Amino acid sequence: MKMNWNELLRPTKPVEIVGNNVFVEDFLEWEKTGEYPSAILILGPPGTGKSSAANAITHTMLGQWNNDMNVLWTNASDDRGIGHVRQEIKQFCRLSGINAARKVVVLDEADGLTPQSQDALRGIMEKYAHRVLFILTANYPEKIKPAIQSRCKIYQFTPVTPKEGARHLLRATESCGAPVEWEQAYEDVVEHFNGDLRAAVNFLESRPKNQELSFIKTTEAWWDDFKLHDDYNSLREKLNENMETAGSRVYFMNKFHQYIRGYFDKDPDTVFAIMSVWGDMMEKVHEWPGSDNAFVDVLVARLKKQIGEMK
C-alpha cells in the first residue's frame, strides 16, 4: 500500500522534529539516558506535530521492537467509551512486552474521552506506569481531567515558524520526489497554512510536480502611487490581484499587514488609520459571506473613508 507524504515525512527520531524546542531537548535527554517519563501529555492545535512526536518516541524508545505487540495506538475520539479503556487498554497493559522493558499506549485526541473513561484510565495509569509509557495528545486541555494531567509531563505545541517548517518540507525532495525548484517557496507554503505542517504537506502532495508553487512573497508594491495620487481604483485592482495569488483571505491579510508595517516610520498617521481598518476586516476574515473580490472591495471602501476623514 502506497504511503502518503505525511506518513513518509513523519519523524522517527528527535532530530527530525521541527519547532517545539523544549520538548525536543527533553526528548534528546530521554534518548541519551533511556529514561522516559511515566506519562506524557502533548497539547496543541491540529497540525502542530503531536501525533508525529508520539510516533518518534515509539520508534526511538523501542527500535526494532516497535510493533503491535509493544505499542497500542488508539484514537480516543473514535474509541471513547469506558468499555474500550477497561477492556482493550487494560488488557494490553497487563501483558508483558516482547523484548521491551516498557510498552507504549498512545491515546490520540484524548480530550475526546468521556469523563467516566478518563476515571478508568487514571486507575490504569497508576497501576501500570512502571511497565507502560502513556502518551496522550489533545487539542483542548480543559477537557482533560486534572487527575490525568497531574500524572503527565505536559508539553504545549505551537505552529512552527516558516523557517522551521521549511526545514521539514525539505525532506520531501528526497523522500517524496518533490521538485527541487519547489524548495525556494517552502517558507511561503508554511506561512500560507499558518504553521500547520500536515496541511502544508497535503497541499504539496496534491500539486502536479510540473507546476510551480506561486505564493506572493509580499503584497505588490502600491504605497507610493496610492499616497501620491489617492488612486483607490488602482489600489483595488492591485489588491484583487494579490488576493487571487494568495489563495486565502487569511494569508492575504497577513501579507497586507506585513507590508503596511514597513511604512510606520514614513507616515505613522496613515499607517495607524489603515491598521484600524485592517483590524476590523480581520475579525470578519473567517466568516465573510461573500466572495474574495467583495472582501477586497469593502476593504478598499473602508480605507478610503477612514483616510478621507483624516484630511
Order of alpha helices (4+ residues) and beta strands (2+ residues): alpha-alpha-beta-alpha-beta-alpha-beta-alpha-beta-alpha-beta-alpha-alpha-alpha-alpha-alpha-alpha-alpha-alpha-alpha
